[in-house]
Amino acid sequence: MIWACPLCRSKLTLDQNGAFCDAGHRFDRAKQGYLHLLPAHQKRSSAPGDDRQMLLQRREFLQAGFYLPLANLLQEQWLKLLHRRAEQVSPAMTLLDCGCGEGYYLHQLQAVSKSGSGDVCFYGIDISKEAAKLSARELPEAEIAVASGFQLPVQSGSVGLLLRVFAPGDSAEVARVLRSDGEFWRVVPGPDHLLELKQSLYQQVKRHELPVAPDGFELVEQIDLRFTMALDSNRAVLQLLQMTPFVWRGSVEGKKSLQALDSLEVTAEFMLQKYRLSKLDRLVEPDLKATAAVDFS
């Protein structure tokens, strides 16, 4: 169990009602199954993160399969990692999804893990209590908590793989909680991600710039995934718009035009960036040094 007290960072112990640390701090488990590990002083509002309606709309969009190529890529890379760990006789794998939302990607990885090798423990955090509720119901075998990605309630050196899909967080905290042989996978927008939406909203379109490697990490592999989404209903168009910052930005006329569409073809481009701690002096397997590309157009 990787949870640490968000107040004193000592190890948490689970019981029937929740979790507690040796210093006497206690955290209750909600009836939905998640732990609440977000102290009041770490909140920026009374209800941080996505609300229930936004999460349900995103869940419907994802379950319709529009981002399935990304889920498939993560499954494929996850199984490769599990098999490689099994060959190295590594300890049990611990996966932490930071910003797990309604649990879509964590569910996809859990679904294929029985095809891998070795024991796997799944954890997910989100700053939204509503997201934790949905994730805990979707993933009863995983440990879910309400928590901040900038102050992880996680023991140092306890995580084998930390995953962040379009979620903010603190890289120093990632480095702290990773095992010495752990990996940090970050999914970010590719240069042309949702290009058609931008063209409808802005006179001058700027392509996404890829973030540089965070301090303390070295890039091991970068995979570019690009495909075209055919949104086949007005509902799907509205859901995609709701999932992006564009719902608050861009021209009013452009948003009205998009909101009236019954269908739309739009480019999706994701970059999966894999990192390891740079302070480790070890050899990297040759096949992990190249940049790969996958095109589903």
C-alpha positions in Angstrom: 0.0 0.0 0.0 1.6 3.3 -1.1 -0.6 5.9 0.6 1.1 8.4 3.0 -0.5 10.8 5.3 -1.1 14.1 3.5 -0.4 16.0 6.8 2.8 14.4 8.0 3.8 12.1 5.2 4.1 9.0 7.4 2.8 5.7 6.2 -1.0 5.2 6.2 -2.5 1.9 7.5 -5.9 0.8 6.2 -8.7 -0.4 8.3 -12.4 -1.1 7.8 -13.4 2.6 8.0 -10.5 4.3 6.2 -6.8 4.9 6.9 -4.7 6.3 9.8 -1.1 7.1 10.5 1.1 6.7 13.6 0.7 10.4 14.4 -3.1 9.9 14.9 -4.3 11.5 11.7 -7.4 9.6 10.3 -9.0 9.7 6.9 -12.4 8.1 6.2 -13.3 5.9 3.3 -16.4 7.1 1.5 -19.3 4.6 0.8 -18.2 4.6 -2.8 -14.9 3.2 -1.8 -12.4 6.1 -2.2 -10.3 7.8 0.5 -10.3 11.5 1.0 -6.6 12.6 1.2 -7.0 16.2 0.3 -6.6 18.5 3.4 -8.5 21.8 3.3 -5.3 23.9 3.0 -4.5 22.1 -0.3 -7.8 23.2 -1.9 -8.2 26.3 -4.0 -12.0 26.1 -3.9 -14.6 24.3 -1.9 -15.1 21.8 -4.8 -11.9 21.7 -6.9 -11.7 19.8 -10.2 -14.3 18.8 -12.7 -18.0 18.6 -11.6 -20.2 15.5 -12.1 -21.9 16.7 -15.3 -18.5 17.4 -17.0 -17.2 14.0 -15.9 -20.3 12.1 -17.2 -20.1 13.9 -20.5 -16.5 13.0 -20.8 -17.2 9.4 -19.9 -19.8 9.1 -22.6 -17.4 10.6 -25.2 -14.6 8.2 -24.2 -16.8 5.1 -24.0 -18.0 5.9 -27.5 -14.5 5.1 -28.6 -13.3 8.4 -30.0 -10.0 8.2 -28.1 -9.7 4.4 -28.3 -6.5 4.5 -30.3 -4.8 6.3 -27.3 -6.2 3.7 -24.9 -4.9 0.9 -27.2 -1.5 2.5 -27.3 -1.3 2.8 -23.6 -2.4 -0.9 -23.2 0.3 -2.0 -25.7 3.0 -0.1 -24.0 1.8 -1.2 -20.5 2.0 -4.9 -21.5 5.5 -4.4 -22.9 6.5 -2.9 -19.6 5.0 -5.8 -17.6 6.6 -8.4 -19.7 10.0 -6.7 -19.5 9.7 -6.4 -15.7 8.8 -10.1 -15.5 11.9 -11.1 -17.4 14.0 -9.0 -15.0 12.3 -10.6 -12.0 11.3 -7.2 -10.8 9.1 -6.7 -7.7 5.4 -6.3 -8.0 4.4 -3.4 -10.2 2.6 -0.4 -8.7 0.8 1.9 -11.1 -0.5 5.4 -10.1 -2.7 7.3 -12.4 -2.5 11.0 -11.4 -5.5 12.9 -12.6 -7.5 9.7 -13.2 -10.8 11.5 -13.8 -13.7 9.0 -14.2 -11.2 6.1 -14.5 -11.3 5.5 -18.2 -7.5 4.9 -18.9 -6.9 3.1 -15.6 -9.8 0.8 -16.4 -8.2 0.1 -19.8 -4.9 -0.8 -18.3 -6.4 -2.9 -15.6 -8.5 -4.8 -18.2 -5.4 -6.1 -20.0 -3.2 -6.7 -17.0 -4.2 -10.4 -16.7 -2.5 -10.9 -20.0 0.8 -9.6 -18.5 3.0 -11.1 -15.9 3.5 -10.5 -12.2 1.4 -8.9 -9.6 0.0 -5.4 -10.2 -1.5 -2.9 -7.8 -3.6 0.0 -9.3 -4.0 3.4 -7.7 -5.6 6.6 -8.9 -6.0 10.1 -7.6 -8.0 13.1 -8.7 -8.6 16.4 -7.1 -12.3 16.2 -7.9 -14.4 14.3 -5.4 -16.9 13.5 -8.1 -14.2 12.0 -10.2 -13.1 9.8 -7.3 -16.7 8.6 -6.8 -17.0 7.6 -10.4 -13.5 5.9 -10.5 -14.1 4.0 -7.3 -17.4 2.6 -8.7 -15.8 1.7 -12.0 -12.6 0.2 -10.4 -13.5 -1.7 -7.2 -10.2 -3.5 -7.3 -8.1 -0.3 -7.4 -7.3 2.1 -4.6 -8.8 5.6 -5.4 -8.3 8.8 -3.5 -9.2 12.5 -3.7 -5.7 14.1 -3.7 -3.6 16.8 -5.3 -1.1 16.0 -8.1 1.1 18.8 -6.6 1.3 17.2 -3.1 1.0 13.5 -3.5 -0.1 11.5 -0.4 2.2 8.7 -1.5 5.2 7.2 0.1 8.6 8.0 -1.3 10.1 5.4 -3.7 6.9 3.4 -3.9 5.6 3.7 -7.4 6.7 1.7 -10.4 4.8 3.6 -13.1 3.3 7.0 -12.7 0.9 8.0 -15.5 -0.5 11.5 -16.3 -2.9 11.9 -19.2 -3.6 15.6 -19.8 -3.3 16.3 -16.1 -1.2 18.9 -14.2 1.2 18.0 -11.5 4.5 18.6 -9.9 7.6 16.8 -11.4 9.5 17.0 -8.1 6.7 15.0 -6.5 6.9 12.5 -9.3 10.6 12.1 -8.7 10.1 11.6 -5.0 7.5 8.9 -5.3 9.1 6.9 -8.1 11.1 3.8 -7.4 14.7 4.0 -8.6 13.8 1.9 -11.6 10.4 3.5 -12.0 9.0 5.3 -15.1 7.0 8.4 -15.6 4.6 8.4 -18.6 3.1 11.7 -19.7 0.5 12.1 -22.4 0.4 15.6 -23.9 -1.2 17.2 -27.0 0.8 16.7 -30.2 1.4 19.8 -32.5 -1.8 19.4 -34.5 -4.1 18.1 -31.8 -7.7 19.4 -32.5 -6.4 21.6 -35.2 -9.8 22.0 -36.9 -11.3 23.3 -33.6 -8.6 25.9 -33.4 -9.2 27.0 -37.0 -12.8 27.6 -36.2 -12.0 29.6 -33.1 -8.9 31.7 -33.9 -7.8 33.8 -36.9 -4.2 32.8 -36.3 -3.7 29.2 -35.2 -0.7 28.2 -33.0 0.3 24.6 -32.9 1.0 22.9 -29.6 4.6 23.1 -28.4 5.8 20.0 -26.8 6.9 20.4 -23.1 10.6 19.8 -22.4 11.8 17.1 -20.1 11.1 18.0 -16.4 14.0 18.6 -14.1 15.6 15.4 -12.8 14.3 13.2 -15.7 15.6 11.9 -19.0 13.4 11.2 -22.0 13.6 7.5 -22.8 11.0 7.2 -25.6 8.5 9.5 -27.3 5.6 8.1 -29.3 3.5 10.3 -31.6 0.0 9.0 -32.1 -2.1 10.7 -34.8 -5.6 9.8 -36.2 -8.8 11.4 -37.4 -11.9 11.4 -35.4 -15.3 11.4 -37.2 -17.7 12.9 -34.7 -21.1 11.7 -35.9 -23.5 13.8 -33.8 -24.0 17.2 -32.4 -23.8 15.7 -28.9 -20.3 14.4 -29.6 -19.1 17.7 -31.0 -20.4 19.5 -27.9 -18.8 16.9 -25.6 -15.4 17.3 -27.2 -15.7 21.1 -27.0 -16.6 20.7 -23.3 -13.5 18.6 -22.7 -11.2 21.3 -23.9 -10.1 24.8 -22.7 -11.7 26.1 -26.0 -15.1 26.1 -24.3 -14.0 29.3 -22.6 -11.7 30.7 -25.3 -11.8 31.7 -28.9 -14.4 33.7 -30.8 -18.0 33.7 -29.8 -19.0 33.2 -33.5 -16.7 30.3 -33.9 -18.1 28.5 -30.8 -21.6 29.1 -32.0 -20.7 27.6 -35.4 -19.2 24.6 -33.8 -22.1 24.1 -31.4 -24.5 23.9 -34.3 -22.6 21.2 -36.2 -24.1 17.7 -36.5 -20.8 16.1 -37.5 -17.1 17.0 -37.6 -13.9 15.5 -38.6 -11.1 16.6 -36.4 -7.4 15.6 -36.0 -6.3 14.0 -32.8 -2.6 13.9 -32.0 -1.1 12.7 -28.7 2.4 12.4 -27.6 3.3 9.7 -25.1 6.5 10.8 -23.4 8.3 8.2 -21.2 10.8 9.3 -18.6 13.2 7.8 -16.1 15.1 9.5 -13.3 18.2 11.1 -14.8 20.3 10.7 -11.7 20.4 6.9 -12.3 23.6 5.7 -13.9 22.4 2.7 -16.0 22.1 1.5 -19.5 18.9 2.1 -21.5 17.8 -0.7 -23.8 18.5 0.3 -27.4 14.9 -0.1 -28.6 13.8 2.6 -26.0 16.1 5.3 -27.5 14.3 5.9 -30.7 11.3 8.1 -31.3 8.4 6.1 -32.7 5.4 7.2 -34.6 1.9 5.7 -35.1 -0.6 7.0 -37.6 -4.2 5.9 -37.6 -5.4 8.4 -40.2 
